[in-house]
């Protein structure tokens, strides 16, 4: 298994080599956020696929940069989310979660959007549009989990648990094993969506799926 320093160098290499792709993912999620704020409510199955695609991006870059573990985990997680979306999520429109879950989701989304680590830059400004969201695990999971929290877990306990358990692992691994202390934020968000999916209100909102 690679050492923590080797893993960190690989993540830094991805973050700085693929900035154009990071900008694409910022535009992608920015458009989704604007549409949601304007009142658009896509079908749950469509929203589920849209949130699953960035995980496949992380997988592809991990394979390119010689990290088969991340490549495999994110391929399996991304495919699982897309499969759940197409096979189990309904065509009903998404609904915004209760205020506490939506507020937590918005904070987690913002954290992933600007994820202040790995970019080689002398100012904070590049993080606003090219933080490694859609490129490496933790910021990507933060944005996806945050989005899912805002949308009440997309009406699926299984969907929430897939991203929640993945987020718990990477939040712990990043903060404890790699020493990236900001990843405690991801861990908190992942635990929140797991709690939401298992709670009475979560079950009501997700139609017990």
C-alpha angles and dihedrals in degrees: 000000000000118000120250090255091053092049092049092049090051092050091047091050091052093046093053100036097051103043092131090058090048089055089052091054091048090054090045095053092037091059091047090051093049092050091049092049089050090057102263113149112188122199113276094242092053093047090049092055092046091054093046097055097074089059089060089052090055089048094052094050091046090055092047091052096046103259104126093170094061089038092056097041094050094043090053093043094046093047090046092053093048092046092050090048096052097039108031111019116090130233089245116122118261118257129212113250126240112292097261093053093042092049092049090047092051091052091048090048091052091048092054091044094060098024098175102215142085100019115117100227138129095217138044095237097088090058089066093066109013108034106140096267109149089018108072133023110257103048090041093051090045093057095042094047091044091052092047091050091052089051095049096255090301089275094290128106090193092054091050093048094051094056093034095055091044090050093049091054095048093041090055095041094048097046100037106027100031098031094232095144096188088070088079083081090061091048091053091049093048091051089049095056091046090051091046093050092051098041125098091249091046090053091050092049095044097046088239094287 
